[in-house]
Amino acid sequence: MKPARILNVAVTAGLLLGACFASPGCAVPSETCSIKTSDGHERDYRLFVPDNLPSGPRPLVVVLHGGGGAGRGMERFSGFDELAGKEGFLVAYPDGHNRNWNDGRSSQALDEQREGVDDGAFIAAMIDEIAARQAVDPKRIYVTGVSNGGFMSHTLGNRFPDRFAAIAPVIGGVSPLVEKNFGRGAVAVLIIQGTEDPLVPYGGGSVAKDRGELIDTVAAAKLWAARNGCTADSGDADMPDKDSDDGCKPKRRVWSGGEAPVELRTVVGMGHTWPGGSQYLPTAWIGPVCEDFDATKDIWEFFKANPKR
């Protein structure tokens, strides 16, 4: 298959990241809820409430699907429910408007971004509604997402630093527009990005050919580190290469000494995939999955270690 054809297939199918799992209805103990936002849209999200929640305020993790996906698909794709059941935290899986997020790229190829849908207001309203029904700890509200949801995680952290203690974008990025309008307020950040991602390039540039732009991944991490007042930079350090056959080698770099840490996981050789997740499309189209660590578990460990100060 020609490279251009591979890219087109990946754009239309690869960014779904779990949309094929979406179906009507829900499975207990998660439920589908609807709210009407200030812009008049009826918006849905799924909420997972474990049976063994501890008494008192609980952490809330917001998990954002990729472009073309849905909350239900991301619920099954990410594996956060099983972990939440063991660790005792709430998980929310919102649905993007028309299956996409207005994440700050201002892409003319996506209706949500062209029309300026206020997904930030939706997510904030969703959190308020959940907090009205459940005992949510305001110092332990976190957001993670994949691809389009990764971009949106950066955007939410930038816009609502008082609301989110930490963010964990996976194969997403910071757009030049978000960089231009970068604000203040410390947020702990864990960035996971593959060097061989054909859709969201590690070094910055065009996203999936015509889906906007992003800045260099290291530059994005440094942007957050400066905002958080970090004074120490560990430099790159090799992480354990637990699976020598996966074609990937993860590296870890940490900025610390400020109000909140920033960690960059550079996964050499990884494509547009979720570490420890499924190879949802052929490697030739999206690159390989890193099997050296489980992103879901590591994201939760990072969140757990970084409540709002």
Secondary structure per residue as TSV (DSSP state, phi and psi in degrees):
chain	resnum	aa	ss	phi	psi
A	1	M	-	360.0	137.3
A	2	K	-	-68.7	149.9
A	3	P	H	-55.0	-41.5
A	4	A	H	-62.5	-39.8
A	5	R	H	-67.0	-40.6
A	6	I	H	-59.6	-44.6
A	7	L	H	-63.0	-43.2
A	8	N	H	-62.8	-41.0
A	9	V	H	-64.9	-42.2
A	10	A	H	-64.8	-38.7
A	11	V	H	-63.3	-45.1
A	12	T	H	-79.1	-28.9
A	13	A	H	-112.5	-39.0
A	14	G	G	-65.5	-35.2
A	15	L	G	-73.7	-8.0
A	16	L	G	-66.1	-41.5
A	17	L	S	42.4	62.5
A	18	G	S	108.3	-2.6
A	19	A	G	-61.6	-28.1
A	20	C	G	-66.3	-15.3
A	21	F	G	-87.2	-13.0
A	22	A	-	-69.9	139.8
A	23	S	-	-155.8	160.4
A	24	P	S	-63.4	157.5
A	25	G	S	84.4	-173.1
A	26	C	-	-152.9	165.6
A	27	A	-	-111.8	134.6
A	28	V	T	-64.6	139.9
A	29	P	T	-95.1	7.0
A	30	S	-	-82.3	156.9
A	31	E	E	-141.6	154.0
A	32	T	E	-95.9	130.1
A	33	C	E	-124.1	154.3
A	34	S	E	-127.7	142.4
A	35	I	E	-137.5	155.3
A	36	K	E	-103.4	126.4
A	37	T	-	-87.7	170.9
A	38	S	T	-63.8	-22.3
A	39	D	T	-90.2	8.5
A	40	G	S	89.7	1.9
A	41	H	-	-85.2	141.5
A	42	E	E	-87.4	118.2
A	43	R	E	-120.4	143.0
A	44	D	E	-111.9	154.1
A	45	Y	E	-152.2	157.5
A	46	R	E	-107.5	142.0
A	47	L	E	-124.7	124.6
A	48	F	E	-102.2	123.9
A	49	V	-	-120.9	106.3
A	50	P	-	-63.3	154.3
A	51	D	T	-70.0	-29.6
A	52	N	T	-101.7	32.1
A	53	L	-	-59.8	135.3
A	54	P	-	-71.1	160.5
A	55	S	S	-71.4	157.8
A	56	G	S	88.1	-179.4
A	57	P	-	-61.5	139.4
A	58	R	E	-118.0	152.4
A	59	P	E	-67.7	152.2
A	60	L	E	-126.9	125.8
A	61	V	E	-111.1	122.1
A	62	V	E	-95.8	126.2
A	63	V	E	-119.4	121.1
A	64	L	E	-106.0	130.0
A	65	H	-	-73.3	168.0
A	66	G	-	-82.7	174.1
A	67	G	T	-59.3	131.1
A	68	G	T	86.3	-2.9
A	69	G	-	-93.8	-164.0
A	70	A	-	-154.8	161.2
A	71	G	H	-59.4	-41.3
A	72	R	H	-63.1	-41.1
A	73	G	H	-64.6	-41.2
A	74	M	H	-68.1	-32.0
A	75	E	H	-59.2	-44.8
A	76	R	H	-76.7	-35.8
A	77	F	H	-68.2	-42.5
A	78	S	H	-82.0	-30.9
A	79	G	-	79.1	15.6
A	80	F	H	-69.9	-28.6
A	81	D	H	-60.1	-47.2
A	82	E	H	-60.6	-42.3
A	83	L	H	-67.2	-40.8
A	84	A	H	-63.1	-35.7
A	85	G	H	-63.8	-34.3
A	86	K	H	-80.1	-37.2
A	87	E	H	-97.2	-16.9
A	88	G	T	79.4	56.2
A	89	F	-	-137.9	159.7
A	90	L	E	-85.2	148.6
A	91	V	E	-132.6	130.3
A	92	A	E	-115.4	136.1
A	93	Y	E	-124.1	87.4
A	94	P	E	-74.5	157.0
A	95	D	-	-98.5	130.3
A	96	G	-	-69.2	154.6
A	97	H	B	-67.7	121.3
A	98	N	T	55.9	33.7
A	99	R	T	70.5	18.7
A	100	N	B	-139.9	163.2
A	101	W	-	-113.6	142.0
A	102	N	-	-85.5	87.3
A	103	D	-	-98.1	10.2
A	104	G	S	99.1	4.0
A	105	R	-	-83.2	-20.6
A	106	S	-	54.9	43.0
A	107	S	-	-75.1	128.7
A	108	Q	T	-76.2	-8.4
A	109	A	T	-82.9	-12.1
A	110	L	S	-117.9	126.4
A	111	D	H	-57.1	-43.1
A	112	E	H	-59.5	-40.5
A	113	Q	H	-79.3	-36.1
A	114	R	H	-66.7	-36.0
A	115	E	H	-91.1	-6.5
A	116	G	T	70.1	38.4
A	117	V	-	-58.8	132.2
A	118	D	-	-88.9	79.7
A	119	D	H	-69.5	-27.6
A	120	G	H	-61.5	-43.7
A	121	A	H	-64.0	-38.1
A	122	F	H	-62.4	-48.5
A	123	I	H	-63.1	-41.4
A	124	A	H	-62.6	-42.7
A	125	A	H	-65.6	-37.8
A	126	M	H	-62.2	-45.3
A	127	I	H	-61.7	-41.9
A	128	D	H	-61.7	-41.4
A	129	E	H	-66.6	-42.9
A	130	I	H	-62.3	-42.5
A	131	A	H	-64.9	-26.2
A	132	A	H	-75.6	-21.4
A	133	R	H	-103.5	-26.7
A	134	Q	S	-127.7	158.4
A	135	A	-	-83.2	86.5
A	136	V	E	-90.8	131.9
A	137	D	E	-80.1	114.0
A	138	P	E	-64.0	-17.0
A	139	K	E	-90.3	-2.3
A	140	R	E	-132.8	54.6
A	141	I	E	-109.9	127.4
A	142	Y	E	-132.5	159.6
A	143	V	E	-140.4	136.9
A	144	T	E	-136.9	162.7
A	145	G	E	-170.4	165.1
A	146	V	E	-118.5	135.7
A	147	S	T	58.7	-117.6
A	148	N	H	-52.9	-37.8
A	149	G	H	-70.4	-27.0
A	150	G	H	-69.2	-44.8
A	151	F	H	-56.7	-44.4
A	152	M	H	-65.4	-32.5
A	153	S	H	-61.8	-45.0
A	154	H	H	-58.1	-45.8
A	155	T	H	-64.1	-40.8
A	156	L	H	-67.8	-41.9
A	157	G	H	-61.6	-39.8
A	158	N	H	-66.1	-41.2
A	159	R	H	-81.2	-34.2
A	160	F	-	-125.4	60.2
A	161	P	T	-65.0	-23.6
A	162	D	T	-79.5	-18.2
A	163	R	T	-93.9	-38.0
A	164	F	-	-104.5	129.3
A	165	A	S	-77.6	-35.1
A	166	A	E	-155.7	154.2
A	167	I	E	-129.8	155.7
A	168	A	E	-142.5	81.9
A	169	P	E	-73.1	132.8
A	170	V	E	-116.8	126.9
A	171	I	S	41.9	41.2
A	172	G	-	-117.0	-152.2
A	173	G	-	179.0	179.8
A	174	V	-	-105.5	124.5
A	175	S	-	-79.9	158.7
A	176	P	H	-57.9	-32.8
A	177	L	H	-68.7	-41.4
A	178	V	H	-65.4	-40.7
A	179	E	H	-59.1	-43.1
A	180	K	H	-63.3	-34.0
A	181	N	T	-107.6	29.9
A	182	F	-	-68.5	133.9
A	183	G	-	-102.0	-149.2
A	184	R	-	-125.3	167.4
A	185	G	S	111.3	123.2
A	186	A	-	-75.1	136.3
A	187	V	-	-140.7	129.0
A	188	A	E	-69.2	139.4
A	189	V	E	-134.5	131.0
A	190	L	E	-121.6	116.0
A	191	I	E	-107.7	129.6
A	192	I	E	-121.5	119.0
A	193	Q	E	-145.0	138.6
A	194	G	E	-94.6	144.6
A	195	T	T	-77.7	-16.5
A	196	E	T	-112.9	32.3
A	197	D	-	-75.9	116.8
A	198	P	S	-79.8	-9.1
A	199	L	S	-107.7	-40.7
A	200	V	S	-119.7	88.5
A	201	P	-	-65.3	133.3
A	202	Y	T	-56.4	-40.0
A	203	G	T	-84.8	5.7
A	204	G	-	89.7	173.1
A	205	G	E	120.9	-149.5
A	206	S	E	-79.2	137.1
A	207	V	S	-92.6	119.7
A	208	A	T	46.8	43.3
A	209	K	T	75.2	-52.0
A	210	D	T	-137.3	23.5
A	211	R	S	-106.5	38.7
A	212	G	-	90.0	-166.9
A	213	E	E	-128.5	160.7
A	214	L	E	-140.3	157.5
A	215	I	-	-87.6	170.0
A	216	D	-	-57.3	142.1
A	217	T	H	-63.2	-44.9
A	218	V	H	-63.8	-38.9
A	219	A	H	-61.7	-37.5
A	220	A	H	-65.0	-43.4
A	221	A	H	-63.0	-41.6
A	222	K	H	-66.9	-31.5
A	223	L	H	-61.2	-46.1
A	224	W	H	-67.9	-40.1
A	225	A	H	-61.0	-42.2
A	226	A	H	-64.7	-41.8
A	227	R	H	-62.1	-39.2
A	228	N	T	-81.9	-3.6
A	229	G	T	73.7	27.8
A	230	C	-	-68.5	138.0
A	231	T	-	-113.2	-12.8
A	232	A	E	-120.6	137.6
A	233	D	E	-124.5	116.0
A	234	S	-	-72.2	-20.6
A	235	G	-	74.7	171.3
A	236	D	-	-72.0	136.1
A	237	A	E	-133.4	136.5
A	238	D	E	-67.2	136.2
A	239	M	-	-93.7	163.1
A	240	P	-	-58.2	129.4
A	241	D	-	-90.9	79.0
A	242	K	-	-69.9	-27.7
A	243	D	-	-123.3	100.9
A	244	S	T	-74.4	-7.3
A	245	D	T	-99.1	-2.6
A	246	D	S	-86.0	-6.0
A	247	G	S	76.5	12.8
A	248	C	-	-128.4	149.4
A	249	K	E	-138.9	113.6
A	250	P	E	-84.4	144.8
A	251	K	E	-124.4	154.5
A	252	R	E	-129.3	133.2
A	253	R	E	-135.2	132.3
A	254	V	E	-126.9	132.6
A	255	W	E	-105.9	128.1
A	256	S	E	-140.0	-173.6
A	257	G	S	86.8	3.3
A	258	G	S	-113.0	-153.9
A	259	E	S	-74.2	-25.8
A	260	A	S	-157.1	146.0
A	261	P	-	-81.7	161.0
A	262	V	E	-128.3	128.1
A	263	E	E	-123.4	132.7
A	264	L	E	-114.2	121.5
A	265	R	E	-101.0	103.1
A	266	T	E	-91.6	115.7
A	267	V	E	-104.1	98.8
A	268	V	E	-65.2	123.8
A	269	G	T	93.9	-14.0
A	270	M	-	-78.5	148.2
A	271	G	-	-100.4	-146.6
A	272	H	S	-86.7	70.5
A	273	T	S	-142.7	167.7
A	274	W	-	-103.4	115.9
A	275	P	T	-53.4	129.9
A	276	G	T	81.2	-1.5
A	277	G	S	-93.3	-160.9
A	278	S	-	-91.8	153.1
A	279	Q	-	-85.1	82.0
A	280	Y	-	-74.2	-16.4
A	281	L	S	-140.8	161.9
A	282	P	-	-56.0	145.7
A	283	T	H	-56.3	-35.1
A	284	A	H	-63.1	-22.3
A	285	W	H	-94.0	-42.0
A	286	I	H	-123.0	-4.2
A	287	G	-	88.0	171.4
A	288	P	-	-84.7	161.2
A	289	V	-	-86.8	136.9
A	290	C	-	-81.3	126.4
A	291	E	-	-104.8	11.3
A	292	D	S	-82.0	-19.2
A	293	F	S	-153.9	161.3
A	294	D	-	-100.7	109.1
A	295	A	H	-59.4	-40.5
A	296	T	H	-59.2	-48.4
A	297	K	H	-67.0	-41.9
A	298	D	H	-69.5	-35.1
A	299	I	H	-62.8	-44.7
A	300	W	H	-63.8	-40.6
A	301	E	H	-62.1	-38.0
A	302	F	H	-66.7	-44.8
A	303	F	H	-60.5	-47.8
A	304	K	H	-59.0	-33.9
A	305	A	H	-82.1	-6.8
A	306	N	-	-133.1	65.2
A	307	P	-	-69.6	163.6
A	308	K	-	-64.7	130.8
A	309	R	-	-78.3	360.0
